[in-house]
Amino acid sequence: MSSKTTNMSLNSLFEGGSMMRLISTISGCRKSLSNLTSLKMRIASELCSKTSWIFFMATFSPV
């Protein structure tokens, strides 16, 4: 690909606003992944907390 063709391709991206849409899409995907990760962490924390509570209740309950 020649440099003239490359420059024309880049110019068409910038002029059409496609670059801004691409950046916006990438940003949205990163936010979604971040939200998904923190949701997984909250669920894991909650499950660990409940599991620990059940374990301690079973360990210290009179038989």
Backbone hydrogen bonds, N-H to C=O, Kabsch-Sander energy under -0.5 kcal/mol:
donor,donor_aa,acceptor,acceptor_aa,energy
6,T,2,S,-2.2
7,N,3,S,-2.6
8,M,4,K,-2.2
9,S,5,T,-2.3
10,L,6,T,-2.5
11,N,7,N,-2.6
12,S,8,M,-2.2
13,L,9,S,-1.7
14,F,10,L,-2.3
15,E,11,N,-2.9
16,G,12,S,-1.8
17,G,13,L,-0.5
17,G,14,F,-0.6
18,S,13,L,-0.9
19,M,13,L,-1.5
21,R,17,G,-1.9
22,L,18,S,-2.6
23,I,19,M,-2.7
24,S,20,M,-2.5
25,T,21,R,-2.6
26,I,22,L,-2.6
27,S,23,I,-2.5
28,G,24,S,-2.4
29,C,25,T,-2.3
30,R,26,I,-2.2
31,K,27,S,-2.1
32,S,28,G,-2.3
33,L,29,C,-2.5
34,S,30,R,-2.3
35,N,31,K,-2.7
36,L,32,S,-2.5
37,T,33,L,-2.4
38,S,34,S,-2.4
39,L,35,N,-2.1
40,K,36,L,-2.4
41,M,37,T,-2.1
42,R,38,S,-2.2
43,I,39,L,-2.4
44,A,40,K,-2.6
45,S,41,M,-2.4
46,E,42,R,-2.5
47,L,43,I,-2.7
48,C,44,A,-2.5
49,S,45,S,-2.4
50,K,46,E,-2.4
51,T,47,L,-2.7
52,S,48,C,-2.6
53,W,49,S,-2.1
54,I,50,K,-2.3
55,F,51,T,-2.4
56,F,52,S,-2.7
57,M,53,W,-2.4
58,A,54,I,-2.3
59,T,55,F,-2.3
60,F,56,F,-2.4
61,S,57,M,-0.8
